[in-house]
Amino acid sequence: MQINKPINRSLPLASFLLVLICVFSSNSFAQKFTAQTSKNKVAVGEIFQIAFTINTSASNFKAPNLSDFDVYSGPNQSTSMQIINGSMSQSISLSYMLSAKKEGKFTIGPASIVANGTKLESNSIPIEVKGGSQQNNTNNSNSSNAYNPYANQQNTTNTNQQYSSDKSSDDVFIRTFVTKKSCYIDEQIVVTQKVYSRLNLRGFQNYKMPEYNGFWSQNENQKNKQIELGQENIDGVMYYVAEFTKSYLFPQRSGQLTIEPMEIDCIVRKRSNRQPQNVLEQIFGGGGYEDFVVKAKSKSITIDVKALPEKDKPANFSGAVGNFSLKAEISKDKVKANESINLKLSVAGKGNIKITDAPKITFPDGFETYEPKVTESYNEGGSFNGTKTYDYLLIPRKAGEFVIKDLDFSYFDPEKKAYVHVPAPEFNISVSPDPNGTANVVIDPSATKSEVEAKENDIRYLKTHDIQLEKADTFFFSSWKHYTLLGLPILLFAGFIVMHSRMQKLNSDVVAVKERKAAKLARKQLVKAEAFKTQNNKDGFYQEVSIALHSYISNKLNIPVAELSKENIELQLTKRSVPAETIGKLLATLGDCDVARYAPAAVSNDINVVYNNTVELITKIEDETKA
Amino acid sequence: MKQKLNILLLALLLSCSAHLFADNVALLSSAKKAYDKAEYEKAISDYEKIVASGEVSYQLHYNLGNAYYKNNEIGKAIYQYQLAHKLNPSDEDIKHNLTLANKRTVDKIEVKENYFAKNIQSGVLHGLTTNGWAWFSIISLFLGMLFFALFKISERLRKLFFWLGSFSVLTCIIALIIGFFALEEITANKNAIVLTQQVSALNAPTADAKEQFKLHEGAKVNVLESNSAWTSVQLDNGNEGWIETKQLGLY
């Protein structure tokens, strides 16, 4: 315990020191996160810039609350890198273009950013906003300010404000042009949004595309579009005109459909009434103009959409409205079975071609067909037009003569106000049998295929049997139950081994007991023999002696009686170091017994002598095996 | 000794039998009825209640997956099928429905690696459930011990029984090893399914990080690391990104 204490105490100290070192070392290339503004005093509506700069790489920038201001653009990110004396420094700046909504004193910030894992906060910026009339009081301190692209604007904020508030209606406006105000469903309407301005148009920002509810719309490709500026005379006043967007609309339902207004912030340039500040400005005229933002909004337009006439509507009408032509081609008309044919159907023209479905064609039986490959190409311009090509792959599976017909195409022509039927040729195809001979084997491939599909198209039904709920994330594997059950056979085996060895021991005990009692048993047997001897019953006598001797040897040597042979007895007794003489006597006596039992007359020996010999033998063997 | 053994066996049997709560049995049947009447929302809520009670089975996940599938919530359906598949990797119905559900997902991710070796590996791992491997190990150990006992007693077939016993014990060990790997795979939550219609994978675990790629409902991703808020995922084509954990179903 006593050794531990100083260590415990020094640990926090060490870590404190470490933190200190870290702080100082990081301070040597200090991370600075600063906020700057182009102006501290602005007029309502005047555009000014705020910029947040950090001199290291950082992420997680959180902008301050700018709800008191209109954000014209931003955050605009710029990165700069400098290498001085071989050491690189980097700075990132995020800037906003703002204008104040109302008079008063505001504070912007602080913004926060995460650099190298630490959160940094910028300084906050006080902004004083004054009304338009008082702005001339604003102090011109901007010559020292690096972030001031709009420094020169200060003197002209008067006009700036004026434009952004009320000039939008006549100096700058948007007109929406439509090719038709009344049309049929799916008939093409071209909508053009044009910006008119009496002032020089410099650019657009924050535009909101109108919503075309109820229309399927295709906007003109904007990617490579350069907005061209033209001039137009309206009521004797020259306007700059820019075609802002062009959209192709296809009304999808009948009734009154409205094209919502469009809003654009236009950046216009106006000659300022401020005098040029220096020589450069006098030469290049830089000081004479400034840009400001004007909001422009178009008016909504209502389109009256009529439903397509039901009268004379062809059966194969697939919804095409416009003006189309049809071309059908087939790759070959003489094929062998299982060879493929290409059928190409192309619809070209102007109208809602992009949203029309593939023509429905019923191919003859025995033709394997696939979904057509569709290729489309479209042109934009005065109207939306193009070509849609359907490539069908056909594989006849049977030999014979076939006709592909009913390829005709129908569309509604809004100009003629009628349905137009475009006829297509019929194709006669003769299919010869497949030389490989498989053609006739396939009886009806389409039928079997669809059957299989139907089978595989739905999920299989719920499982309702034998649901055994178990505790989630508990597994039998590696659980105590599993280990117990694994242990069980091992335990059983161990038990078996113990039992087995005990039984063996017990068995050997029995042998020992038998051996010990062998002489006793033999003597008991000999008592019977003695009885026969006194009766002089030779037969009975020899039998009892034979049994006594055999059972004695069997017990003594642990050999079953049945396995007692001369050789066996001799072998076992020799092993137990019984002298050969005794063994010879024993075997002779046993032989005598056998002979006497089967041929009593041949034995001449006196039974008394035999009896004594036997008793003597047993005693002898007992003595000799003990020693 | 014999008595003790009997008591032990009885205890084992009792604890092995399933704990079917009466509530859950009722929920199972009411969910099935709702499913049959095409009231999939009801079926889903019933099945989810059972899941919430902490009791699961592969059939439950499969049925819940079916209900989600029918209710056109493909992401959740795939997630449930995957959970079911994990608990019972050899069930054909699960595989079939999972394949169908996967056909309805948006993202087609190109697989870069050659999965031959991996297929063999998963074939072995998924040959049996972890329960299957557990019982396999127990039975083979039992047989092994039986053969060794016979080896002790027998006189004429000693050699045969010795080899049979060794073989069985070896099988037991192999089953245990495979089982451990399978269990590891199940519990590791290495995969995830996108549950919501569309998610953005970002380049860092912060809300304003840059978007790397988009994924749609039902897409399968590999999980590299995960906490309660963010999960780092990798697609089969090698792309990596961070996704909010609540938009994913980890399994």
Interface residues (C-beta under 8 A of the other chain):
Chain A: S59 N60 E456 N457 D458 I459 R460 Y461 L462 K463 T464 D466 I467 Q468 L469 E470 K471 A472 D473 F475 F476 F477 S478 K481 H482 T484 L485 L486 L488 P489 I490 L492 F493 G495 F496 I497 H500
Chain B: M1 L8 L12 S15 C16 A18 H19 L20 F21 N24 L28 K32 Y35 I50 V51 G54 E55 V56 S57 Q59 L60 Y62 N63 N66 Y69 K70 D93 H96 N97 L100 A101 T130 N131 W133 A134 S137 I138 L141 F142 G144 M145 L146 F148 A149 K152 I153 C172 G179 F180 A182 L183 I186 T187 A204 T206 D208 A209
